[in-house]
């Protein structure tokens, strides 16, 4: 069986890893000349988002024989709303390094491949590859192919403005800000690379690209952030869903399938899972849609949460942060099987209705 994979991201690499188990040596076509991202940064993987998976590191090792080492565990989360600050402690998930370095999550996965060829600096043509291969996996990290084929349905577009900053950081602490004044219905977060460096990012939905600088400056000013900046980066994320999930022998996986969630923008775990499931679908002749149904359902729930969150006010944010710190709530949210996304959407909807009824 000949399989071509477009994109050496998490979905593409995970797909290749799984195919090798069945004696298939795929070829990955990567448009960049390296594995990873241009800018070094750190992303978070939170257990409450990955449920029912409790520990993604153990899950990937046990289920897929993929060994990923996080840079640190997340043991503390600091939440900021316009007038509130709350800190919670516990075991919340992991930080993963991104970028070109050997310890980045993509390079860790790449190092576990044995018989896969990667063709770098190659902008692949899926139509040509379909003629030359039995299957093609689109794992490009964007929705371009699905849009071209008319099977991408957009939910929300966000712009991310970020920087690598110098300071004094706790490697186990995730810091997050929500404030309508500078992030609209988005958020800002800080993830430590080590004790001296961190990634600082602002995500703002539904703005034009040139306006992201305005919101970035408002964020830094409002929160009195004056770290030394060593690198800066900007990204555009388009979230939505793809249907069908494959067209003939062309399969979509990860971001190319709409795997990134429409609220927080998380997609690491989904990308790995969908890469593996795409491989199993073509090797075993299984229904790909059924294999990735949990991912699809999670993103639909996230979209419902997103719609409720869009209508929340700064006062709602303050109430939400206060609610998170109530006795017993932390345990309920972070350590129970509760569907936090669905419950949180209902809570925000309740707040919205109460605010309208008070007018």
Protein Blocks (a to p, Z undefined) as FASTA:
>chain_A
ZZddehjafklmmmmmmmmmnopacddddfbfbecdfbdcdddddfklmpcbfblklmmm
mmnopacddfbdcfbdcdddfkbccddeddfbdcddedjbfkbmklmmmmmpfkbccdeh
iacdfklmmmmpmbdcddehpaklmmmnopaccfbdcddddddddddddfkbccddddfk
lnojaccddddfblmbccdddddehiafklmmmmmmmmmmmnopabdcfbdcdddddddd
dddfbehjaccehjlnopaccklopaklmmmmmmmmmmmmmmnopafklmmmmmmmmmmm
mmmmmmmmmmpcfklmmmmmmmmmpghklmmmmmccbdfklmmmmmmmmmmmmmmmmZZ
